[in-house]
């Protein structure tokens, strides 16, 4: 069991190393050697457990981190408007916390979102899966047509990512505590979805 935990920790370090290098450099600047050095693992270990080329390595990092950040919402049971608002607020609280745990996630998201490289394509895949789950909830709870639910889910994601970006930069932290901001968001979302 200790070995698998060690493997998981190494995988996390590799994912974080890829994110930091994507932010500081670009996709072309990523190499197996740089990632291995930064993550303090060997290249053979990366080849064995994660990827055999840098495209797979970038895809791994984004999928691994993206799923860690978005798939927690799958565990929630959301059956009505009140629970939907609560799930949004919980997601926002997690996003604020994630800016500390995954400091390069938001900057990499905004740097590569909409680009044609492997980072941009993989970000789009993670975001699409998340938006589809949110759209299904909106369709079910609010009886929105599918197109409107999809559009609403995309707007909500854009809103959440923008707030997380401003939280991480300190723009919002300097204006309000986390609980104050979440209280204001609760009022906003209750008026919007209540």
CORQUI-V490389 format. One record per residue. N is the residue number from 1. D_CENTER is the distance of its C-alpha to the mean C-alpha in Angstrom with 2 decimals. Layout:
n-><N	N>
d_center-><D_CENTER	D_CENTER>
//
This chain:
n-><1	2	3	4	5	6	7	8	9	10	11	12	13	14	15	16	17	18	19	20	21	22	23	24	25	26	27	28	29	30	31	32	33	34	35	36	37	38	39	40	41	42	43	44	45	46	47	48	49	50	51	52	53	54	55	56	57	58	59	60	61	62	63	64	65	66	67	68	69	70	71	72	73	74	75	76	77	78	79	80	81	82	83	84	85	86	87	88	89	90	91	92	93	94	95	96	97	98	99	100	101	102	103	104	105	106	107	108	109	110	111	112	113	114	115	116	117	118	119	120	121	122	123	124	125	126	127	128	129	130	131	132	133	134	135	136	137	138	139	140	141	142	143	144	145	146	147	148	149	150	151	152	153	154	155	156	157	158	159	160	161	162	163	164	165	166	167	168	169	170	171	172	173	174	175	176	177	178	179	180	181	182	183	184	185	186	187	188	189	190	191	192	193	194>
d_center-><27.77	27.47	27.02	24.02	22.36	23.26	21.78	18.43	18.60	19.55	16.69	14.25	16.45	16.46	12.69	12.76	15.89	14.60	11.86	14.69	17.09	15.09	14.90	18.53	20.02	18.83	18.63	22.40	22.37	20.47	23.02	23.31	25.64	23.46	20.47	22.99	24.62	21.54	20.26	23.89	24.24	26.72	26.24	28.05	25.59	22.67	24.92	25.80	22.52	19.70	20.93	24.17	23.05	20.53	19.01	18.32	17.03	14.46	13.49	13.39	11.14	8.38	9.07	9.50	6.48	4.22	6.99	7.30	4.53	5.79	9.20	10.65	11.52	13.76	16.00	16.98	20.25	20.31	23.81	24.70	23.84	23.89	21.46	19.14	19.26	18.78	15.62	14.21	15.41	14.04	10.49	11.27	12.81	9.92	7.82	11.06	11.46	8.21	9.55	12.45	11.31	8.96	11.01	10.42	6.69	7.50	10.90	10.14	8.04	11.19	13.56	12.97	11.82	15.00	16.70	18.69	17.98	16.14	12.97	13.07	14.12	11.45	8.62	10.97	11.38	7.94	7.98	11.62	11.43	9.40	11.87	14.71	14.25	14.22	17.15	19.08	18.91	20.10	22.76	23.93	24.04	25.12	27.01	25.44	26.38	23.71	23.45	23.12	20.51	18.38	18.94	18.22	14.85	13.96	15.46	13.63	10.16	11.84	13.30	10.34	8.62	12.23	12.93	10.18	11.58	15.03	14.51	13.48	16.41	18.67	19.86	19.13	19.75	23.17	24.01	23.04	22.07	18.92	21.25	23.02	20.01	18.83	22.49	22.65	19.55	21.23	24.36	22.68	20.86	24.04	26.10	23.85	23.42	26.27>
//
